[in-house]
Amino acid sequence: MRLRVLYFAWLRERIGAAQEELETSAATLADLVTELRGRSDGHALAFADLKGLRAAIDQELVSFDAALGDAREVAFFPPMTGG
């Protein structure tokens, strides 16, 4: 499947890109993260600890065990705080 992946905040800095388009055979978000870790050292560093990350599939917050289904977009970002 063709997927747009968005990176926010320090993820963007570690990976060196705000977004990328990729082909994936991942069934779940966790599978996608495993694929992404292998793309570069920056990706591996960004996804080293999932406890500090949140994710959304097609703009809906999900857990890392969520199925990708026919998703078109995945976003990764740190937890947000109120103020």
C-alpha positions as CSV (number, residue, x, y, z in Angstrom):
1,M,0.0,0.0,0.0
2,R,1.1,3.6,-0.6
3,L,1.2,5.6,2.5
4,R,2.1,9.2,3.5
5,V,3.9,9.3,6.8
6,L,4.1,12.6,8.7
7,Y,6.7,13.5,11.5
8,F,6.2,16.2,14.0
9,A,8.5,18.0,16.5
10,W,11.7,16.2,17.5
11,L,10.8,13.2,15.2
12,R,11.1,15.5,12.2
13,E,14.5,16.7,13.4
14,R,15.8,13.1,14.0
15,I,14.6,11.8,10.7
16,G,15.4,14.9,8.8
17,A,12.1,15.2,7.0
18,A,8.6,16.4,7.8
19,Q,7.0,13.7,5.7
20,E,7.7,10.9,3.3
21,E,5.7,8.7,0.9
22,L,6.4,5.0,1.0
23,E,5.2,1.6,-0.1
24,T,4.6,-0.8,2.8
25,S,3.2,-4.2,3.4
26,A,2.8,-3.5,7.1
27,A,-0.5,-4.8,8.6
28,T,-0.4,-2.8,11.8
29,L,1.2,0.4,13.0
30,A,3.7,-1.6,15.0
31,D,4.7,-3.4,11.8
32,L,5.2,0.0,10.1
33,V,7.4,1.2,13.0
34,T,9.5,-1.9,12.6
35,E,9.9,-1.1,8.8
36,L,10.7,2.6,9.6
37,R,13.4,1.7,12.1
38,G,15.3,0.1,9.3
39,R,15.2,3.1,6.9
40,S,18.0,5.1,8.5
41,D,19.9,5.7,11.8
42,G,17.6,8.8,12.3
43,H,14.5,6.6,12.0
44,A,16.0,4.1,14.4
45,L,16.7,6.8,16.9
46,A,13.3,8.4,16.5
47,F,11.4,5.1,17.1
48,A,13.8,3.7,19.7
49,D,11.2,4.3,22.5
50,L,7.5,4.2,21.7
51,K,6.5,5.2,25.2
52,G,7.3,8.8,24.2
53,L,5.2,8.7,21.0
54,R,1.7,9.1,19.9
55,A,0.3,8.1,16.5
56,A,-2.7,8.8,14.3
57,I,-4.1,7.0,11.3
58,D,-6.0,9.2,8.9
59,Q,-6.1,11.9,11.6
60,E,-7.6,9.6,14.3
61,L,-5.5,8.8,17.4
62,V,-4.7,5.1,17.7
63,S,-2.5,2.6,19.6
64,F,0.5,1.0,18.1
65,D,-1.4,-2.3,17.7
66,A,-4.0,-0.7,15.4
67,A,-4.5,-2.2,11.9
68,L,-3.5,0.0,9.0
69,G,-6.3,-1.3,6.9
70,D,-6.7,1.0,3.9
71,A,-5.0,4.0,5.6
72,R,-3.7,6.8,3.4
73,E,-1.8,8.8,6.1
74,V,0.0,8.0,9.4
75,A,1.3,10.7,11.7
76,F,3.8,10.4,14.6
77,F,4.2,13.0,17.3
78,P,5.2,13.4,20.9
79,P,2.5,13.6,23.6
80,M,0.8,17.0,23.6
81,T,0.5,19.0,26.8
82,G,-2.1,21.6,27.7
83,G,-1.4,25.1,28.8
